[in-house]
């Protein structure tokens, strides 16, 4: 499985290719023959297919990382309940103070 950054770069390249091929296809629709349009279509379809596959791969990788992060946080919370409760209380107090200040201004 390629790394996230390589997959992201490949997706960007594929999207650029789709855009370029689509622009060429649109120009051909306005001024060129059916043969040139027919020639551009397979390239557009192939680039679009690659881009879709890359998006699906990136989504799967992001989902896997998110699941792993949730799992890691769950394990940490079970192993360190008092630290977790303290951090949660601190974050809650900070958010409450920020919201209180924002509401007091209006």
N, C-alpha and C positions, 0 to 999 in steps of 0.2 A: 504494500500500500504506500503510495507516495506521501511525502510529508504534506502538511496542511499548506505551507507557503508555496511549495512547488505546484500543488493542485490548484491553488488560487491563481498563481501566475499563468498556468495553462488555461484556466477558465477565462482569464482576462484576454489572453491571446486568441482563444476560440471566439469570444464575443466580438473582438475587433475584426476577426476574419468574417464572422457572420455579418457584421455591419458593412464591411467593405464589399463583400459579395452581394449583399442586398442592394447597396447603392448601385453597383454595377448592373444588377438585374433591373432595377428601376430605370436606369438610363437606357438599357437595352429595350425595355418595354416602350419607351417613347420614340426611339429613333432607329432601332436595329431590326435585323431580320429574326425570324423565328428560330433559325439555326443558332444564332448567338444567344438568344434567350434560353433555348434548350440546353446549350452548353454551360450556361451559368447556373442553371437550376440544380444539377447534382452537387456542385460545390457548395451552394447555399445549404442544401439539405444535409450534406455531410458535416459542414461546420456547425450547423444547428444541432445536429445529433450529438456531436462531440461536446458542445456546450451544455446540452441537457444532461449528458452523462456526468460531466464534471460537477454540475450543480447538485445532482443526486449524490455524488461521492462526497462533496463538501458537506451536504446536509447530514449524511450518515456519519461522517467524521465528527461533526459538531455535536450531533446527538450522542455519540459514544463518549465524547469528552464530557458533555454535560452529565450524563449518567454516572460516569466515573467520579466526577466532582461531587455529586450528590452522595454517592456511596462513601467517598472519603470523608465528607463532612459528617455523615451519619456515624461512621466509625469513631471519628474524633469526638463527637458529642457524647457518645456512649463511654468512651475511655476517659473523658475529661468533663464530667457533667457540671462541676462547679465553675470551671473556667468558661464553659459555654454559657452558663446562666449569667455569669458576670458580664461577659461581652454582650449578650443579648440585652441585659438590663442597661448597660451603658449606651448601647446604640439606641434603645428605646427612649432613654432619657434625653439623649442628644436630639433625636428627631422630635420629641415632644417640645423641647425648648425652641427649636427652629420653627416649628409650626405655631407655637405660642407667640413668638416674636412676629411672624408673618401675619397672623390673625390680629394682633394688637395694632399693627400699622394700618389696617383697613377698617 
